[in-house]
Amino acid sequence: MSDRIRIRVLDAVRAGRGEATKKSIENATGLACATVCKTVDSLLADRTIFARREAPSGRGRPALPLALNLDSALFAGLDLGGESWRILFTDLGFNRLYYRKIATPPYTGKEAFFRHLFAFIRSSLAESRLDAAKLRLIGLAVSANADPDTGVVVSAGNMGIRWGANLPVRAEVEREFGVPACVITTQAAAAWAEYKFGTAAGTGDLVTVGLGVGIGAAIIAQHQLIVSRPDRPAGYIGHLYIPGNRELCVCGYRGCLEAFAGARSLAAIARRRHENDPAYPLWQNAAAIDLAAAAGDRRAIALLNRAAACDAVGIAGLIQMYQPDALIFSGGQSREEGYLYNAVLRRLKRLVPEDRRRGMKIAITTLGDAQSALGVIRLAYEKFF
Ligand SMILES: [Zn+2]
């Protein structure tokens, strides 16, 4: 419990933007004066925060404004997906210090996986010129069936990691870097990032939807993040069965939503349908198909309308079940002007009764590419800092 208090006090200091006082922390956290004093003193002692300056002397004791010692800690967050691996370093205030993205290395086995992963972290640390000695924790968001308790990645279809691979990601990263690590699904990390830092921050009932190689979602219900587990997946709309869909999914089943609407699936279907037809372009990826649809190409439009219909079925189900106040999109297929994104919104209007949509904020994330990396940093921080 004391750890939670420490995080609450630190959050209040951060929110104070250099002007926090023990009194303002008491008001913000609802903690008792003695608890705040004790926690502030311990944070001052380990230099996590500092008293900014002497306030001008007036009546009574001067209130010393408290501020975070931003450089006192370095946090690392990774987002390992089917298309790319991303890494983010932040300071204690979650300010972005360094960000890098690489193409996902092909999966050729456990040892090579960890070799790539360690090299990615090490080379990023070196390139960032940040002080590795200040590294306090590593959060890993993985587009996978990941066990948050053990930190084991059971499988990751979009990375070619089959069920039962059981990569002990947390244990290996902790052993290699000597700091605590945690592992969670990319979607859960995305939702926590939105809840803490996004355009709908603090919204207690919030759903995030990732439209990318995979189609996924995560749920915050009554301020609680619903954490996905391999045997208890939450928000996995990408693997809902869509009647009439015969496409084979990375999960091994046929007819899954993302086996049609996932970015890679779309490109493969387009290639299969049109590669022998010289009259039509060979669309290399989902982004090219989206541009073609926006430009009025009827075949691209047909493909994306079908994909949007699939996506909307999954998303409408989440809206019906959780009645979120905010629905935040992310992923490569979520673009403000994009054909698919707008087709999904149109479909949702048709599928979800008006009274269930009223007041619901719908937006694309403002956190950009680093959304899940930031979210998992925050989760690791709440766990370990
Ligand atoms: Zn599937």
Residues whose N, C-alpha, C, O or C-beta is under 5 A from the ligand:
A	BS01	ZN	G238 H239 C249 V250 C251 C256
